[in-house]
């Protein structure tokens, strides 16, 4: 029996083109999109969580600003723990993507992640009492975490003080990021991180 995301979208034909991320993106959904943090205490356990569930978990986030989640306005962490509202927001975003793009929304999500995952960033090194920044390659798992965080963050900032719901803002963010459009918050952040890293080489 083949499971589908939200009982609608199959992963058949969905392709991860980035070889670095391929090992860490689990496409196949489980029976339900709620693993209950079973992988939390295992090294690289997040790689076993379906990618759409990881997006739902990022939408269910705390942070600055606010957004409309399930018709309610949430501020500064009020979305924490409200997984059903985050689930409905992601489902709504997928419906909008399918209607506008005429594509499988899972493939649009994968393309958005690939286009917004930075390959290089900076780290601070202290040597002889002097602290300076050096460029380092970003680990694949961290690339994926940063991409998901920025996609969710971009959706929240777009829905803050706006008539857009978080589902509509997330759909727009994913569609822009999947095309590599610089109007996407996540793509803009990726380019900014890589530009800073290039200057620190």
N, C-alpha and C positions, 0 to 999 in steps of 0.2 A: 504493500500500500504506500503510495507516494503522498507525503504531507506537503501542503502548500501554505505559504504565508497568508494569514487571514482567510484561509480556505479559498483563495482566489488566484494567487500568483505563484506559479511554479518556477523552479530554478533551472529548468531544462533550457539549455542554450545560453545561459548566463555565463559570461567569460570574464575571468580576472586576468588582464593582460600584463600587469606589473608582476614580474617573477619574484621580487622581494616580498610582496604582500601576499602572494598566493597561499603560502603555508599557514598564514595567520587569519585568513578569512574563511570562516565556515559558512558555506552557502546553504546547506541542507537544514531546513527547519525541523524542530522536534515536534512532539505531539502538541505541546503548548509552548508559548514564548515566555516561559517563566522558570528559569533554572534554579531560582532561590539561592543564588550565590554558592552553589556546590563547588565551583572551580576557584573560589576566591583564595583559598589557602594553598593552591598548587602552583608551582612555578610554571609559567606559560599556560596556565589553566584557561585564561580568557580566550585562547585560540579555539577552545572547544565550544564556546557560546555562539549560537547563530548570529550572524552579522546584524540582522534586523532587530533582534533582542538587545544587542549592544547599543544600537541607535536609540531604542526605546529607553534604555537605562540612562543614556546621556541626556535625553529630553527631560527625564525625571531628575532634574539637577537643581542644585542651589546656585546662587550667584547674584551678581549685581543686576539691577534692572528688573523688569517684570514682563510677563507675557500673558496672553489669554490661553488657558489650557482647559479644553472642554467647556468653553463658554464662561469660565470663571477667570477673573484677573488674579494672577499670582504674583507675589513680590518676594524677592530675596529669600528663596529657599522654600516657599510654600508649596512647591511642586514635589518636594522630597517625599518619597513613599507613596505617591499617588500614581501607581503603575497603570491602573485602568485608564486614567485620563491621558497619560502619555501614550498608551497603546492605541487609544481612539484617535489621538492627534496624528500619529504616524500612519495609521490606516487611512485617515482622511487625506493626508499628504499623498499617499500612494494612489488613491482614487483620482485626485486632481492631476497627478503626473500622467496616469494612463489616459485620461480624457484629453489632455492638452498635447502630449508628446506622441500618443499612439504607440508607446513602447512598454516593455515590461519594466515596472518601477524598480524592481530589484537590480536590473542592469543599470538603470540610471543612478541608483545609490552607489553601486560598485564604481562606476565611472567618476562620480562625484568624489568618492574617497580617494581614488587614484590621482585625481587632479588637485586635491587639496592636502596631500600628505607630503610634508617637506623632506627632502633628501639630505639636507645638511643644516646644522644649527651651530650655535656657539655655546661654549662652557667656560666657566671662570677658573683660572689657574693662579694660585699664589706661589710666588717664587722669590725668596729673599725679602719678604715683606711687601712685595709689589704684586698687585692683582691685575691680571690682564685677561682678555678674551681670546680664545683660539677656536677655529672652526673644527667641527667634528662631524663624522657621518652619523646620521640618525638611525637607530636600530629599527628594524621593520615593525616590531610590536609598538614601539613608541610613535612611529609614523602614523600607524592606524589610530592610536589613541588621540593624537593631536588632531587628525583629520575629523574624527567623530565629534570631538569637543568643539572644534571651530564651526562645524556644520550646525550643531545644536545651538551654539552661542550666536551664530549669525541669524538663525531663525528667531531666537528670543529678542535680539536687538531690533529686528525688523518689525516684530509684533508689539514692541513696547510703545505705548502712547499712539497706537495705530488702530484702525478698524479691522485689520487683519487678525485672524485667529492664528494660533501657533501652527495649526495644520496647514493653512494657506501659506504662511511665511516659510515653513519647512519645505513645502513643495517647491516654492520659488527658489529657495536657496539650493536645493538639490539639483533642480533643472539648470540653473546658472553654473553651478560648480561642475556638473557633468559635461558642460561644453567648454570648461576652462575660462569662463567669462570673468573678467576682473571686477565686475559689479558684485560678484559673490564675496561675502565676508571671508569665507574659508580660503578661497583662492588668493585673495588679497593678503591675508595673513601668511600664507605659505610663501608667496613671493617676497614679502617683507623679511621673513625669517632667513630665507636663502640669500637675500641681498646683504643682510647684516653679516652672515657667515662668510660670504665672498669677500667682504671688506676686512674680515678678521683673519684671512689666510696668511 
